[in-house]
Amino acid sequence: MSEEKFKILIADDDLDLRELLIEAVRNWGYEVSLARDGEEALKKLRMDHFHMVITDLMMPGMDGLQLLQRIRELDGDILVIIIASYATIETAVKAMQSARTTIAKPFRLDELMIVIKNACERLRLMLQNRNLLEELRTAYGEIAVLKKALGTGAEAQGYGRDREALAEAAHKDGPNPLKYQEYMREADRFSKKTAPKT
């Protein structure tokens, strides 16, 4: 993820604001696409993957809150930033309760830049945590395979048979020479610990 550019979709019916935002966000190093309204934004989200959506709250047809709900149904990992002119307290409360991040109009571009950077950092940490959990699950799975193959009574007499079981386990999902070597090293270490002393 560190080398991949974050992809951002901007949904706003205001042409001038769209052009201002796309130029600024591109200059900050992100990949950007535009949508004129919520419906067009949903079409683009179904055709391509985006990490983040920046949407105006008030748009004709599907507004920003409705778009947010549809995005959550489509992909809960997409971060959504809502731009809102808080005309009423009720609108402000709804926007803040629904979106993780809101920014009020009028805003300065440097404020938006900070909001986007913080959101990207949250996303990066979330993806790193997910990858670490997946690595842990894989490691626990491999340990379970080793324990099952070696068994508590395998020790020296059954070592050859267990080594064959390890080879079979290493190739369960297709040939993988590196994985096979890892299993064999584990088996050798185990055999040295459990072999009877002469």
BANU-957562 format. One record per residue (C-alpha): residue number from 1; residue in three letters; z, y, x. Coordinates in steps of 0.1 Angstrom, whole numbers, plus 5000, padded with zeros to 4 digits. Example, Ala and Ser with C-alpha at 12.3 -4.5 7.8 and 13.67 -1.06 7.14 Angstrom:
<r n="1" res="ala" up="5078" north="4955" east="5123"/>
<r n="2" res="ser" up="5071" north="4989" east="5137"/>
This chain:
<r n="1" res="met" up="5000" north="5000" east="5000"/>
<r n="2" res="ser" up="5006" north="5024" east="5029"/>
<r n="3" res="glu" up="4969" north="5025" east="5038"/>
<r n="4" res="glu" up="4957" north="5025" east="5002"/>
<r n="5" res="lys" up="4951" north="5059" east="4985"/>
<r n="6" res="phe" up="4969" north="5064" east="4953"/>
<r n="7" res="lys" up="4945" north="5068" east="4924"/>
<r n="8" res="ile" up="4953" north="5094" east="4898"/>
<r n="9" res="leu" up="4937" north="5100" east="4864"/>
<r n="10" res="ile" up="4940" north="5135" east="4850"/>
<r n="11" res="ala" up="4937" north="5139" east="4812"/>
<r n="12" res="asp" up="4934" north="5174" east="4798"/>
<r n="13" res="asp" up="4912" north="5191" east="4773"/>
<r n="14" res="asp" up="4914" north="5224" east="4792"/>
<r n="15" res="leu" up="4883" north="5225" east="4814"/>
<r n="16" res="asp" up="4896" north="5253" east="4837"/>
<r n="17" res="leu" up="4929" north="5234" east="4842"/>
<r n="18" res="arg" up="4911" north="5201" east="4848"/>
<r n="19" res="glu" up="4889" north="5217" east="4875"/>
<r n="20" res="leu" up="4919" north="5234" east="4892"/>
<r n="21" res="leu" up="4939" north="5201" east="4892"/>
<r n="22" res="ile" up="4912" north="5179" east="4905"/>
<r n="23" res="glu" up="4904" north="5202" east="4934"/>
<r n="24" res="ala" up="4941" north="5205" east="4943"/>
<r n="25" res="val" up="4950" north="5168" east="4940"/>
<r n="26" res="arg" up="4919" north="5158" east="4960"/>
<r n="27" res="asn" up="4929" north="5182" east="4987"/>
<r n="28" res="trp" up="4964" north="5165" east="4988"/>
<r n="29" res="gly" up="4947" north="5132" east="4998"/>
<r n="30" res="tyr" up="4946" north="5113" east="4965"/>
<r n="31" res="glu" up="4916" north="5097" east="4946"/>
<r n="32" res="val" up="4911" north="5115" east="4913"/>
<r n="33" res="ser" up="4892" north="5109" east="4881"/>
<r n="34" res="leu" up="4891" north="5131" east="4850"/>
<r n="35" res="ala" up="4893" north="5126" east="4813"/>
<r n="36" res="arg" up="4887" north="5152" east="4786"/>
<r n="37" res="asp" up="4911" north="5136" east="4761"/>
<r n="38" res="gly" up="4934" north="5106" east="4755"/>
<r n="39" res="glu" up="4906" north="5083" east="4742"/>
<r n="40" res="glu" up="4885" north="5089" east="4773"/>
<r n="41" res="ala" up="4916" north="5084" east="4795"/>
<r n="42" res="leu" up="4922" north="5050" east="4779"/>
<r n="43" res="lys" up="4886" north="5039" east="4784"/>
<r n="44" res="lys" up="4888" north="5047" east="4821"/>
<r n="45" res="leu" up="4922" north="5029" east="4824"/>
<r n="46" res="arg" up="4906" north="4998" east="4809"/>
<r n="47" res="met" up="4877" north="4999" east="4833"/>
<r n="48" res="asp" up="4896" north="5008" east="4866"/>
<r n="49" res="his" up="4931" north="5006" east="4880"/>
<r n="50" res="phe" up="4951" north="5038" east="4884"/>
<r n="51" res="his" up="4985" north="5043" east="4899"/>
<r n="52" res="met" up="4993" north="5074" east="4880"/>
<r n="53" res="val" up="4982" north="5095" east="4850"/>
<r n="54" res="ile" up="4988" north="5132" east="4847"/>
<r n="55" res="thr" up="4983" north="5142" east="4810"/>
<r n="56" res="asp" up="4986" north="5174" east="4790"/>
<r n="57" res="leu" up="5011" north="5170" east="4761"/>
<r n="58" res="met" up="4990" north="5189" east="4735"/>
<r n="59" res="met" up="4954" north="5175" east="4732"/>
<r n="60" res="pro" up="4932" north="5171" east="4701"/>
<r n="61" res="gly" up="4932" north="5136" east="4686"/>
<r n="62" res="met" up="4955" north="5115" east="4708"/>
<r n="63" res="asp" up="4982" north="5137" east="4723"/>
<r n="64" res="gly" up="5001" north="5131" east="4756"/>
<r n="65" res="leu" up="5030" north="5112" east="4740"/>
<r n="66" res="gln" up="5006" north="5088" east="4721"/>
<r n="67" res="leu" up="4986" north="5083" east="4753"/>
<r n="68" res="leu" up="5018" north="5075" east="4772"/>
<r n="69" res="gln" up="5027" north="5048" east="4746"/>
<r n="70" res="arg" up="4992" north="5032" east="4749"/>
<r n="71" res="ile" up="4995" north="5033" east="4787"/>
<r n="72" res="arg" up="5028" north="5015" east="4786"/>
<r n="73" res="glu" up="5012" north="4988" east="4764"/>
<r n="74" res="leu" up="4983" north="4985" east="4788"/>
<r n="75" res="asp" up="5001" north="4986" east="4821"/>
<r n="76" res="gly" up="5038" north="4994" east="4824"/>
<r n="77" res="asp" up="5036" north="5000" east="4861"/>
<r n="78" res="ile" up="5014" north="5031" east="4858"/>
<r n="79" res="leu" up="5034" north="5063" east="4863"/>
<r n="80" res="val" up="5029" north="5091" east="4838"/>
<r n="81" res="ile" up="5034" north="5128" east="4844"/>
<r n="82" res="ile" up="5033" north="5149" east="4812"/>
<r n="83" res="ile" up="5024" north="5186" east="4815"/>
<r n="84" res="ala" up="5039" north="5205" east="4785"/>
<r n="85" res="ser" up="5043" north="5240" east="4774"/>
<r n="86" res="tyr" up="5077" north="5238" east="4758"/>
<r n="87" res="ala" up="5070" north="5258" east="4726"/>
<r n="88" res="thr" up="5099" north="5242" east="4708"/>
<r n="89" res="ile" up="5131" north="5224" east="4717"/>
<r n="90" res="glu" up="5120" north="5193" east="4698"/>
<r n="91" res="thr" up="5088" north="5190" east="4718"/>
<r n="92" res="ala" up="5107" north="5194" east="4751"/>
<r n="93" res="val" up="5132" north="5167" east="4742"/>
<r n="94" res="lys" up="5105" north="5143" east="4731"/>
<r n="95" res="ala" up="5085" north="5148" east="4763"/>
<r n="96" res="met" up="5115" north="5144" east="4785"/>
<r n="97" res="gln" up="5128" north="5113" east="4767"/>
<r n="98" res="ser" up="5094" north="5096" east="4767"/>
<r n="99" res="ala" up="5080" north="5103" east="4802"/>
<r n="100" res="arg" up="5097" north="5096" east="4835"/>
<r n="101" res="thr" up="5084" north="5130" east="4847"/>
<r n="102" res="thr" up="5075" north="5162" east="4830"/>
<r n="103" res="ile" up="5064" north="5195" east="4843"/>
<r n="104" res="ala" up="5064" north="5227" east="4823"/>
<r n="105" res="lys" up="5035" north="5252" east="4819"/>
<r n="106" res="pro" up="5030" north="5276" east="4836"/>
<r n="107" res="phe" up="5036" north="5258" east="4869"/>
<r n="108" res="arg" up="5028" north="5265" east="4905"/>
<r n="109" res="leu" up="5006" north="5240" east="4923"/>
<r n="110" res="asp" up="5032" north="5234" east="4950"/>
<r n="111" res="glu" up="5056" north="5223" east="4922"/>
<r n="112" res="leu" up="5031" north="5198" east="4910"/>
<r n="113" res="met" up="5025" north="5186" east="4945"/>
<r n="114" res="ile" up="5062" north="5178" east="4949"/>
<r n="115" res="val" up="5063" north="5160" east="4915"/>
<r n="116" res="ile" up="5033" north="5138" east="4925"/>
<r n="117" res="lys" up="5047" north="5131" east="4960"/>
<r n="118" res="asn" up="5081" north="5120" east="4945"/>
<r n="119" res="ala" up="5063" north="5099" east="4919"/>
<r n="120" res="cys" up="5042" north="5082" east="4946"/>
<r n="121" res="glu" up="5073" north="5075" east="4966"/>
<r n="122" res="arg" up="5090" north="5058" east="4936"/>
<r n="123" res="leu" up="5059" north="5037" east="4931"/>
<r n="124" res="arg" up="5057" north="5028" east="4968"/>
<r n="125" res="leu" up="5093" north="5016" east="4967"/>
<r n="126" res="met" up="5088" north="4996" east="4935"/>
<r n="127" res="leu" up="5058" north="4978" east="4950"/>
<r n="128" res="gln" up="5076" north="4971" east="4983"/>
<r n="129" res="asn" up="5106" north="4957" east="4963"/>
<r n="130" res="arg" up="5082" north="4935" east="4943"/>
<r n="131" res="asn" up="5065" north="4922" east="4975"/>
<r n="132" res="leu" up="5099" north="4914" east="4991"/>
<r n="133" res="leu" up="5110" north="4895" east="4960"/>
<r n="134" res="glu" up="5078" north="4875" east="4961"/>
<r n="135" res="glu" up="5083" north="4867" east="4998"/>
<r n="136" res="leu" up="5118" north="4855" east="4990"/>
<r n="137" res="arg" up="5106" north="4833" east="4962"/>
<r n="138" res="thr" up="5080" north="4818" east="4985"/>
<r n="139" res="ala" up="5106" north="4812" east="5012"/>
<r n="140" res="tyr" up="5130" north="4795" east="4988"/>
<r n="141" res="gly" up="5102" north="4773" east="4975"/>
<r n="142" res="glu" up="5093" north="4762" east="5011"/>
<r n="143" res="ile" up="5130" north="4754" east="5018"/>
<r n="144" res="ala" up="5132" north="4733" east="4987"/>
<r n="145" res="val" up="5101" north="4714" east="4997"/>
<r n="146" res="leu" up="5116" north="4707" east="5032"/>
<r n="147" res="lys" up="5149" north="4696" east="5017"/>
<r n="148" res="lys" up="5132" north="4672" east="4993"/>
<r n="149" res="ala" up="5109" north="4658" east="5020"/>
<r n="150" res="leu" up="5136" north="4653" east="5046"/>
<r n="151" res="gly" up="5163" north="4643" east="5022"/>
<r n="152" res="thr" up="5200" north="4638" east="5032"/>
<r n="153" res="gly" up="5194" north="4601" east="5042"/>
<r n="154" res="ala" up="5162" north="4606" east="5061"/>
<r n="155" res="glu" up="5178" north="4611" east="5095"/>
<r n="156" res="ala" up="5162" north="4590" east="5123"/>
<r n="157" res="gln" up="5149" north="4559" east="5105"/>
<r n="158" res="gly" up="5130" north="4577" east="5078"/>
<r n="159" res="tyr" up="5118" north="4606" east="5099"/>
<r n="160" res="gly" up="5082" north="4593" east="5103"/>
<r n="161" res="arg" up="5079" north="4588" east="5065"/>
<r n="162" res="asp" up="5093" north="4623" east="5059"/>
<r n="163" res="arg" up="5070" north="4638" east="5084"/>
<r n="164" res="glu" up="5041" north="4624" east="5063"/>
<r n="165" res="ala" up="5056" north="4639" east="5032"/>
<r n="166" res="leu" up="5058" north="4673" east="5050"/>
<r n="167" res="ala" up="5021" north="4670" east="5059"/>
<r n="168" res="glu" up="5013" north="4663" east="5023"/>
<r n="169" res="ala" up="5034" north="4692" east="5010"/>
<r n="170" res="ala" up="5018" north="4715" east="5035"/>
<r n="171" res="his" up="4984" north="4707" east="5021"/>
<r n="172" res="lys" up="4994" north="4706" east="4984"/>
<r n="173" res="asp" up="4975" north="4738" east="4976"/>
<r n="174" res="gly" up="4946" north="4732" east="5000"/>
<r n="175" res="pro" up="4944" north="4729" east="5038"/>
<r n="176" res="asn" up="4965" north="4754" east="5057"/>
<r n="177" res="pro" up="4969" north="4747" east="5094"/>
<r n="178" res="leu" up="4994" north="4775" east="5100"/>
<r n="179" res="lys" up="5016" north="4762" east="5071"/>
<r n="180" res="tyr" up="5013" north="4727" east="5084"/>
<r n="181" res="gln" up="5025" north="4737" east="5118"/>
<r n="182" res="glu" up="5055" north="4755" east="5103"/>
<r n="183" res="tyr" up="5065" north="4724" east="5084"/>
<r n="184" res="met" up="5061" north="4702" east="5114"/>
<r n="185" res="arg" up="5082" north="4725" east="5136"/>
<r n="186" res="glu" up="5110" north="4724" east="5109"/>
<r n="187" res="ala" up="5107" north="4686" east="5108"/>
<r n="188" res="asp" up="5110" north="4683" east="5146"/>
<r n="189" res="arg" up="5141" north="4706" east="5146"/>
<r n="190" res="phe" up="5157" north="4686" east="5119"/>
<r n="191" res="ser" up="5150" north="4653" east="5137"/>
<r n="192" res="lys" up="5166" north="4665" east="5169"/>
<r n="193" res="lys" up="5198" north="4674" east="5150"/>
<r n="194" res="thr" up="5200" north="4642" east="5131"/>
<r n="195" res="ala" up="5187" north="4616" east="5155"/>
<r n="196" res="pro" up="5214" north="4591" east="5166"/>
<r n="197" res="lys" up="5227" north="4596" east="5202"/>
<r n="198" res="thr" up="5220" north="4568" east="5226"/>
